[in-house]
Amino acid sequence: MEIFDYIGVIFSLSNLTVLILATAGGLILGALPGLSPTMAVALLIPFTFQMDAATGLVLLGAVYTATVAGGAISGILVNIPGAPANIATVLDGHPMAKQGKATQALHFCFISSFVGGIIGVLVLIFFTPPLAQLALKFGPSEMFWMAIVGVTVIGTLGSKSVVKGLFSGVLGLWISTIGISPIFGESRFVFTEHLTGGVHIVVALIGLFAVPQIYQLLVTSRQPSSGGLFTTENSSLWSSIKYNLSRIKALAIGTVSGVVVGIIPGAGGQIAGLVAYDQVRKFSPDASKFGHGEPDGVIAAESANNAMVGPSLVPLLTLGIPGSPTAAVLLGGLLINGLFPGPDLFTVHAEVTWTFIGSLLLAQVFMLIIGLALSRSSSYWVMRVPSQYMAAAVTVLAVFGTYSIQNSYSDVVLMLVLGSLMYVLNKYGFSAAPIVLGIILGPIAEDNFSMGKMIAEVGEGVVPYFMTGPINLVLIFICLVSIGYSVWVEVKQRRQVTLDHKRSTPGTRVAAVGAVVASIVVLAMVMSADGSQAYDFPFLLAALMLVFAATLLIDVLRTWSRQESGPGLVEWSDLGAGIAIIVGYLLLLQSAGFYLASWLAFTAIVMLYTASKSRQQTMRILWVSLGFMAVIYALFSLSLRVVTPGLL
């Protein structure tokens, strides 16, 4: 193998130093909400200007690998995925943490990421030419159905009700159409100036996951037993390794899913993890365990996320077609260094290319070692942080993480609005995961739908174009099987509920009526448009939303006698003051400055939600808030060079 000719370069002192630092930094960056792998790699590209090409690519590759795994840390510990790729991990990872198994869940995360990552890079090394040819077979129709598979899978997983999950996924797809149409350049559904640029993926990710968690932490802090997020149990690393490696089926399904999805241009890790999670759930003898702390869910999702990294570089290095959003940023890193995808990378620039690929293998080893070391320490301090401190810290991190994406105050406002709405939707049984994935996959689905429609209109027609062809038929079959299986499982569970004389979930009537009203409003807005082709895809989504909402309403009417009135929608006595502080915080951001406003908000939240406030306790709160803001300043202003408006 040609890679062995460059072992000395891979293990040089400079490359090893960069590799270790980049892996450790990537794990930490990945754990911060808002700092996705794509953003982390993009932020570090300027640092490669002073390095030689090989070392610069080693830096970017290690950060790519580490941030994909690092995003699971915040997902497991505080239910906020560090990146879209970690959405599936949260479904069982956080329930494990709440059961006192946070350290074990993190062990599973890094061990399975290592296994998947190693196999993914080996696939990159040994199977690059044939996989590149497979990637070329995915045209607009295939990419459209690939996006729909992703939404279908998470729609049937992210909620106890299949119809609610599918409605949420389509709602996310519709939210992604807000703003300027990428194909036709028309402005759509812009109700306020804050929506002019649309809804950014990371804004939605932080808002829909972080803000409901902040509100829940505020409620928890008022409970007498609140002294931290949850308790923990001792977990042996060796027992975690033995158990993880014994889950051959989960590892195999996750790894294969990651490899297959990775080579498909534009798909990305978020689909890989969800497809793997869906498949391991379907092959499980007891699917009801998933979503309640099932280790196989974490193992499959994380092995898929990292198995995707290597294959996502196959179409990039051979054809110049990125296999994921982060790979697209890496393409920029290649071009900046004068490296152009194609055969020359493996002949003229063989030393740089094989050093880069070899470093990806080594990065998996360092990711495992550093990640396992972080597992015990991170779960230790997070679990012992009182809820009010965690709520204040997550609030500030959410604001800075959101603002740093595009340096936009509008993004911060959208983040809070989306998160507040999601907190209400959670009360009615809707899940954030399908909405987020819909927003992520919306541009992929719409762009390929529009391009496919244009191609079909001058060819065989829209229906034959999208509904024929072996890959299209396979993807459609996967969609139907995913929905059919989930409906069967839900019907089976409902029959058991009926036999046990249990009542159905409260609030379903309100949710169904609200979904129908929202769908009618969206459809009316689309119908009021001037018939532009820019509204073809939103019209399809509005019609689907109405179908799912009507189905939900019919189901509610059919089971009317088993409905019960639910509890209060929002715990206003616990949340009212906290929400007022957060709204005031947003209003102060531009006038008082981000850092002063953040310090005031952090201090106010902690003081308000701390039960006993002695003089000593007050001084401790002030010192902790100052120390936290010093860390935020060092991270965002000094390290990431985020420029914030205001006095400071």
C-alpha positions in Angstrom: 0.0 0.0 0.0 1.3 3.4 -1.0 0.2 4.9 2.4 3.1 3.0 4.1 5.6 5.0 2.1 4.6 8.1 4.0 4.5 6.7 7.6 7.5 8.8 8.6 5.7 12.0 7.5 2.5 11.1 9.3 4.5 10.5 12.6 6.7 13.6 12.3 6.8 15.7 15.5 5.0 18.7 13.9 2.2 16.6 12.5 1.7 14.6 15.7 1.6 17.8 17.8 -1.0 19.4 15.5 -3.0 16.1 15.5 -3.2 15.8 19.3 -4.1 19.5 19.8 -6.6 19.5 17.0 -8.3 16.4 18.3 -8.6 17.7 21.8 -9.7 21.1 20.6 -12.2 19.5 18.2 -13.8 17.4 21.0 -14.3 20.6 23.1 -15.6 22.7 20.2 -17.9 19.9 19.1 -19.5 19.9 22.6 -20.4 23.6 22.4 -23.9 24.1 20.9 -23.6 26.1 17.7 -20.0 25.2 16.8 -20.7 22.4 14.3 -18.0 20.4 12.5 -18.5 22.6 9.4 -18.1 25.8 11.4 -15.1 24.5 13.3 -13.3 23.5 10.1 -14.2 26.8 8.5 -12.9 28.8 11.4 -9.5 27.0 11.4 -8.8 27.3 7.6 -7.1 30.7 8.1 -4.6 29.0 10.6 -3.5 26.7 7.8 -2.1 29.6 5.8 1.1 29.6 7.8 1.5 25.8 7.6 2.6 23.5 4.8 -0.2 21.8 2.9 0.1 18.4 4.6 0.1 19.8 8.2 -2.8 22.2 7.3 -4.9 19.3 6.1 -3.9 17.2 9.1 -5.3 20.0 11.3 -8.6 20.2 9.4 -9.1 16.5 9.2 -8.5 15.9 12.9 -10.9 18.7 13.8 -13.5 17.3 11.4 -13.2 13.8 13.1 -13.2 15.1 16.6 -16.1 17.5 16.4 -18.4 14.9 15.0 -17.8 12.8 18.1 -17.6 15.7 20.5 -21.1 16.9 19.7 -22.4 13.8 21.6 -21.0 15.2 24.9 -23.5 18.0 25.2 -26.2 15.8 23.7 -25.8 13.1 26.2 -25.3 15.3 29.3 -27.7 18.2 28.7 -29.9 17.0 25.8 -28.5 19.6 23.4 -26.7 18.0 20.4 -23.4 19.8 19.6 -24.1 19.3 15.9 -26.9 18.0 13.6 -25.0 14.7 13.3 -25.6 14.0 17.0 -29.5 14.3 16.9 -29.9 10.5 16.9 -27.5 10.1 19.8 -29.6 12.3 22.0 -32.6 10.0 21.6 -31.1 7.4 23.9 -28.0 9.0 25.2 -29.7 11.6 27.4 -32.2 9.1 28.8 -29.1 7.0 29.8 -27.6 10.0 31.5 -30.9 10.6 33.4 -30.7 7.0 34.6 -27.3 7.7 36.1 -25.4 6.1 33.2 -23.9 9.3 31.6 -20.3 8.0 31.8 -21.3 4.7 30.3 -23.1 6.5 27.5 -20.0 8.6 26.7 -17.9 5.5 26.8 -20.2 3.9 24.2 -20.1 7.1 22.2 -16.3 7.2 21.8 -15.7 3.5 21.5 -18.3 3.1 18.7 -17.1 6.3 17.1 -13.6 4.8 17.0 -14.7 1.5 15.5 -16.9 3.3 12.9 -14.2 5.9 12.2 -11.4 3.4 11.6 -13.6 1.3 9.2 -14.7 4.5 7.4 -11.1 5.6 6.8 -10.1 2.1 5.7 -12.9 2.2 3.1 -11.5 5.6 2.0 -8.1 4.0 1.5 -9.1 0.7 -0.2 -12.3 1.4 -2.1 -12.0 5.0 -3.4 -12.4 4.3 -7.1 -15.5 2.1 -7.1 -17.2 4.2 -4.4 -16.6 7.3 -6.5 -18.5 5.7 -9.4 -21.4 4.9 -7.1 -21.6 8.5 -5.9 -21.9 9.6 -9.6 -25.2 7.6 -9.9 -27.0 10.0 -7.6 -28.8 12.7 -9.6 -31.5 15.2 -8.6 -34.2 12.6 -8.2 -32.1 10.3 -6.1 -30.9 13.1 -3.9 -34.5 14.3 -3.4 -35.6 10.9 -2.2 -32.5 10.6 0.0 -33.6 13.8 1.8 -37.1 12.4 2.1 -35.8 9.2 3.6 -34.0 11.2 6.3 -37.2 13.1 7.2 -39.3 9.9 7.1 -36.9 8.0 9.4 -36.7 10.7 12.0 -40.4 11.5 11.7 -41.2 7.9 12.7 -38.6 7.9 15.5 -38.8 11.4 17.1 -42.3 11.2 18.5 -44.5 8.6 20.1 -47.0 9.3 17.4 -46.0 8.6 13.8 -48.4 11.2 12.4 -47.0 13.9 14.8 -43.5 13.0 13.8 -44.2 13.2 10.1 -46.1 16.4 10.5 -43.1 17.8 12.4 -40.7 16.7 9.7 -42.8 18.4 7.0 -43.1 21.5 9.1 -39.3 21.6 9.3 -39.1 21.3 5.5 -41.5 24.2 5.2 -39.5 26.4 7.6 -36.5 25.8 5.5 -38.3 27.5 2.5 -38.6 30.8 4.4 -36.4 33.5 2.9 -35.0 33.8 -0.6 -35.6 30.8 -3.0 -32.1 29.5 -3.9 -33.2 28.5 -7.4 -35.6 31.3 -8.4 -34.4 34.1 -6.2 -37.9 35.1 -4.9 -38.6 36.1 -1.3 -41.1 33.8 0.4 -42.9 33.9 3.8 -40.9 36.8 5.1 -43.2 38.2 7.8 -40.6 40.3 9.5 -37.1 41.6 8.8 -35.7 39.0 11.1 -36.7 36.3 8.5 -35.1 38.0 5.5 -32.1 35.6 5.5 -34.3 32.6 6.3 -33.7 30.2 9.3 -30.1 29.0 9.5 -29.7 25.4 10.4 -27.6 26.0 13.5 -30.0 28.7 14.7 -32.8 26.1 14.6 -30.6 23.4 16.2 -29.7 25.6 19.2 -33.2 27.1 19.5 -35.2 24.0 19.3 -33.0 21.9 21.5 -31.3 24.4 23.9 -34.2 26.8 24.8 -36.7 24.1 25.9 -33.8 22.6 28.0 -33.2 26.0 29.6 -36.8 26.3 30.6 -36.9 22.8 31.9 -33.7 23.5 34.0 -35.4 26.6 35.4 -38.4 24.5 36.4 -36.1 21.8 37.9 -34.2 24.4 40.0 -37.4 25.3 41.9 -37.9 21.7 43.0 -36.7 20.9 46.5 -34.6 18.0 45.5 -32.7 19.9 42.8 -29.0 20.0 43.4 -27.9 19.0 40.0 -29.1 17.6 36.7 -29.1 13.9 37.7 -27.2 11.4 39.8 -24.5 9.1 38.5 -23.2 5.6 39.0 -19.7 4.3 38.7 -19.0 2.7 35.4 -16.0 0.6 34.6 -14.2 1.4 31.3 -13.3 -2.2 30.7 -16.9 -3.4 31.1 -18.0 -0.6 28.7 -15.5 -1.8 26.2 -16.5 -5.4 26.5 -20.2 -4.6 26.2 -19.7 -2.2 23.3 -17.7 -4.6 21.2 -20.2 -7.4 21.9 -22.9 -5.3 20.2 -21.8 -6.5 16.8 -25.2 -5.9 15.1 -25.5 -2.3 16.3 -21.8 -1.6 15.3 -22.3 -3.3 11.9 -25.5 -1.5 11.1 -24.1 1.9 12.2 -20.9 1.5 10.3 -22.5 0.3 7.0 -25.1 3.1 7.2 -22.3 5.6 7.7 -20.2 4.3 4.8 -23.2 4.3 2.4 -24.5 7.7 3.3 -21.0 9.2 3.5 -20.3 8.6 -0.2 -23.6 10.2 -1.3 -22.8 13.9 -2.1 -24.5 16.3 0.3 -26.1 13.8 2.6 -23.9 14.3 5.7 -23.7 12.7 9.1 -27.2 13.8 10.3 -28.7 11.3 7.9 -26.2 8.6 8.6 -26.9 8.6 12.4 -30.6 8.6 11.9 -30.7 5.9 9.2 -28.5 3.7 11.5 -30.7 4.4 14.5 -33.8 3.5 12.5 -32.4 0.3 11.2 -31.0 -1.0 14.5 -34.4 -0.2 16.1 -36.2 -2.2 13.4 -33.8 -5.2 13.8 -34.1 -5.1 17.6 -36.3 -7.9 19.3 -37.7 -5.2 21.6 -38.0 -1.8 19.7 -39.9 -0.3 22.7 -36.7 0.1 24.6 -35.4 2.7 22.1 -35.9 6.3 23.3 -35.7 5.2 26.9 -31.9 4.7 27.3 -31.1 1.8 25.0 -27.3 1.5 24.5 -27.7 0.1 21.0 -29.2 3.4 19.9 -26.1 5.4 21.0 -23.7 2.7 19.6 -25.4 2.6 16.1 -25.8 6.4 15.8 -22.2 7.3 16.8 -20.5 4.5 14.8 -22.5 5.8 11.8 -21.5 9.4 12.4 -17.7 8.7 12.3 -17.9 6.0 9.7 -19.3 8.7 7.4 -16.2 10.9 7.7 -13.9 8.8 5.5 -16.3 7.9 2.7 -17.5 11.5 2.6 -14.0 12.4 1.3 -14.2 9.8 -1.5 -16.2 11.9 -4.0 -14.3 15.0 -2.8 -10.8 13.7 -3.4 -11.6 11.9 -6.7 -14.3 14.0 -8.3 -14.4 17.3 -6.4 -17.9 16.6 -5.1 -18.2 16.9 -1.3 -20.0 14.1 0.5 -21.0 16.3 3.4 -21.2 20.1 4.2 -17.9 19.8 6.2 -16.3 18.1 3.2 -17.3 21.1 1.1 -15.4 23.4 3.5 -12.4 21.0 3.3 -12.6 21.4 -0.5 -11.8 25.1 0.1 -8.9 24.0 2.2 -7.5 21.9 -0.6 -8.0 24.6 -3.2 -6.3 27.3 -1.0 -3.2 25.0 -0.9 -3.2 24.6 -4.7 -4.5 21.0 -4.6 -7.2 20.1 -7.1 -9.4 17.0 -6.7 -8.7 14.2 -9.2 -5.9 11.7 -10.2 -3.1 14.3 -9.5 -3.9 14.1 -5.8 -2.7 10.5 -5.7 0.2 10.9 -8.1 1.7 14.5 -8.2 0.6 15.3 -4.6 0.7 11.8 -3.2 2.7 12.7 -0.1 0.2 15.4 1.0 -2.8 13.2 0.2 -1.6 10.0 2.0 -0.3 12.0 4.9 -3.8 13.6 5.2 -5.6 10.2 4.9 -3.1 8.5 7.3 -3.6 11.2 9.9 -7.4 10.5 9.8 -6.6 7.0 11.0 -4.4 8.3 13.8 -7.0 10.9 14.7 -9.4 8.1 15.5 -7.0 6.7 18.1 -6.4 10.1 19.8 -10.1 10.8 19.7 -10.7 7.6 21.6 -8.1 8.2 24.2 -8.9 11.9 24.8 -12.7 11.2 24.6 -12.6 8.4 27.2 -10.5 10.7 29.5 -13.1 13.4 29.1 -16.0 11.0 29.7 -15.5 10.7 33.4 -14.5 14.3 34.1 -17.2 16.0 31.9 -20.0 13.9 33.4 -18.6 14.5 36.9 -18.8 18.3 36.7 -21.9 18.6 34.6 -23.9 16.4 37.0 -22.9 18.4 40.0 -23.7 21.8 38.5 -27.0 23.1 40.1 -29.8 23.5 37.6 -29.9 27.3 37.9 -26.2 27.6 37.1 -26.6 25.2 34.1 -29.6 27.2 32.8 -27.7 30.5 33.0 -24.6 29.0 31.3 -26.6 27.4 28.5 -28.5 30.6 27.9 -25.3 32.6 27.5 -23.7 29.9 25.3 -26.8 29.6 23.2 -26.8 33.4 22.5 -23.1 33.6 21.7 -23.1 30.4 19.7 -26.1 31.6 17.7 -24.7 35.1 17.1 -21.3 33.7 16.0 -22.8 31.9 13.1 -23.5 35.0 10.9 -22.9 37.9 13.4 -26.6 38.5 13.2 -28.9 39.7 16.1 -31.9 38.5 14.1 -30.5 34.9 14.5 -30.6 35.3 18.2 -34.2 36.5 18.2 -35.2 33.6 15.9 -33.4 31.2 18.2 -35.4 32.3 21.2 -38.8 32.4 19.3 -38.3 28.9 17.8 -37.2 27.5 21.2 -40.1 29.0 23.1 -42.6 27.5 20.5 -40.8 24.2 20.8 -41.2 24.2 24.5 -45.0 24.5 24.0 -45.0 21.9 21.3 -43.2 19.5 23.6 -46.1 19.7 25.9 -48.4 18.3 23.2 -46.1 15.4 22.3 -44.2 16.9 19.3 -40.4 16.4 19.1 -37.7 18.8 18.0 -35.7 16.2 16.1 -38.0 15.9 13.0 -38.3 19.7 12.8 -34.6 20.3 12.9 -33.9 17.6 10.4 -36.5 19.0 8.1 -34.8 22.4 8.2 -31.5 20.7 7.6 -32.6 18.6 4.6 -35.1 21.2 3.2 -32.6 22.9 0.9 -31.3 19.6 -0.4 -34.8 18.4 -1.0 -36.0 21.6 -2.6 -33.0 22.2 -4.8 -33.1 18.7 -6.2 -36.9 18.7 -6.6 -36.7 21.9 -8.6 -33.8 20.7 -10.8 -35.4 17.3 -11.3 -38.7 19.0 -12.2 -36.9 21.1 -14.9 -35.1 18.1 -16.3 -38.3 16.0 -16.2 -40.4 18.7 -18.0 -38.2 18.4 -21.1 -38.0 14.6 -20.9 -40.2 11.8 -19.8 -42.3 13.8 -17.3 -42.2 14.5 -13.6 -43.8 11.3 -12.3 -41.7 8.8 -14.3 -38.5 10.8 -13.5 -39.0 10.7 -9.8 -40.8 7.4 -9.5 -38.6 5.1 -11.7 -35.0 4.0 -11.7 -33.5 1.3 -9.3 -32.1 3.8 -6.8 -35.3 5.8 -6.6 -37.4 2.7 -6.1 -35.1 1.4 -3.3 -35.3 4.8 -1.5 -39.1 4.9 -1.9 -39.3 1.4 -0.6 -37.3 2.4 2.4 -39.6 5.3 3.1 -42.7 3.1 2.9 -41.2 0.4 5.0 -40.1 2.9 7.7 -43.5 4.4 7.9 -45.3 1.1 7.7 -43.2 -0.5 10.4 -43.6 2.5 12.8 -47.4 2.5 12.3 -47.5 -1.2 13.0 -45.5 -0.7 16.2 -47.7 2.2 17.3 -50.9 0.2 16.7 -49.5 -2.7 18.6 -48.7 -0.4 21.5 -52.1 1.2 21.4 -53.8 -2.2 21.7 -51.7 -2.9 24.7 -52.7 0.4 26.2 -56.4 -0.4 25.6 -56.0 -3.8 27.2 -54.5 -2.2 30.3 -57.3 0.4 30.4 -54.9 3.3 30.2 -55.8 6.7 28.9 -54.2 8.3 25.8 -51.8 11.2 26.0 -53.3 14.5 27.3 -53.5 17.5 25.0 -54.0 15.5 21.8 -57.2 17.4 20.9 -55.5 20.8 21.2 -52.5 19.5 19.2 -54.7 18.2 16.4 -56.8 21.3 16.0 -53.6 23.5 16.2 -51.9 21.4 13.5 -55.0 21.7 11.2 -55.2 25.5 11.7 -51.5 25.9 11.1 -51.7 23.8 7.9 -54.6 25.8 6.5 -52.8 29.0 7.2 -49.6 27.8 5.4 -51.7 26.5 2.5 -53.6 29.8 2.3 -50.3 31.7 2.1 -49.0 29.5 -0.7 -52.3 29.7 -2.6 -52.2 33.5 -2.4 -48.9 33.6 -4.2 -48.8 34.5 -7.9 -48.3 31.0 -9.2 -44.5 31.3 -9.3 -42.5 28.0 -9.6 -40.8 29.1 -6.4 -43.9 28.0 -4.5 -44.2 24.5 -6.1 -42.2 22.8 -3.3 -43.9 24.8 -0.5 -47.3 23.9 -2.0 -46.4 20.2 -1.9 -45.3 20.6 1.8 -48.5 22.5 2.7 -50.7 19.8 1.2 -48.8 17.1 3.1 -49.0 19.1 6.4 -52.8 19.3 6.0 -53.1 15.6 5.2 -51.1 14.7 8.4 -53.0 17.2 10.5 -56.3 15.9 9.3 -55.2 12.3 10.0 -54.3 13.3 13.5 -57.6 15.1 14.0 -59.6 12.1 12.8 -57.6 9.8 15.1 -58.4 12.2 18.0 -62.2 12.1 17.2 -62.1 8.4 16.9 -60.6 8.0 20.4 -62.5 11.0 22.0 -63.9 9.0 24.9 -60.5 8.1 26.0 -59.1 11.6 26.2 -58.4 13.4 29.5 -57.7 17.0 30.2 -54.0 17.7 30.5 -52.0 19.6 33.1 -51.2 23.3 32.7 -49.4 24.1 29.5 -46.5 26.1 31.0 -45.3 26.3 34.6 -45.7 30.0 34.7 -45.0 30.3 38.5 -41.6 28.8 37.8 -40.9 30.2 34.4 -42.4 33.7 34.3 -39.5 35.5 35.9 -36.9 33.5 34.0 -38.5 34.3 30.6 -38.7 37.9 31.6 -34.9 37.9 32.4 -34.1 36.2 29.0 -36.3 38.7 27.1 -34.6 41.6 28.9 -31.3 40.0 28.1 -32.0 40.1 24.4 -33.1 43.7 24.6 -29.9 44.7 26.3 -27.6 42.9 24.0 -27.1 45.7 21.4 -27.3 48.7 23.8 -25.3 47.4 26.9 -23.0 45.1 24.9 -23.0 41.3 24.7 -20.6 40.8 27.7 -22.2 43.1 30.1 -25.7 42.0 29.2 -24.6 38.4 29.5 -23.1 38.9 32.9 -26.2 40.6 34.2 -28.4 37.9 32.8 -26.3 35.0 34.2 -26.2 36.7 37.6 -29.9 37.5 37.6 -31.0 33.9 36.6 -28.8 32.2 39.2 -29.7 34.6 42.0 -33.5 34.5 41.3 -33.5 30.7 41.2 -31.2 30.0 44.2 -33.4 29.2 47.2 -31.1 30.5 50.0 -29.2 33.7 49.3 -26.8 34.4 52.2 -24.0 37.0 51.9 -21.5 34.2 51.2 -23.7 32.6 48.6 -24.2 36.0 46.8 -20.5 36.6 46.7 -20.0 33.1 45.3 -22.6 33.7 42.5 -20.8 37.0 41.6 -17.4 35.3 41.4 -18.7 32.4 39.4 -20.5 34.7 36.9 -17.3 36.8 36.4 -15.2 33.6 35.9 -17.7 32.2 33.4 -17.8 35.4 31.4 -14.0 35.5 31.4 -14.1 32.0 29.8 -16.7 33.1 27.3 -14.6 36.2 26.4 -11.5 34.1 25.9 -13.3 31.6 23.8 -15.4 33.8 21.5 -13.4 37.1 21.3 -9.8 36.0 21.7 -9.9 32.5 20.1 -12.7 32.6 17.6 -12.5 36.4 16.9 -16.3 36.9 17.1 -17.0 40.6 17.0 -20.0 41.7 19.1 -21.7 45.1 19.1 -22.3 47.3 22.1 -20.2 48.8 24.8 -17.9 45.8 25.4 
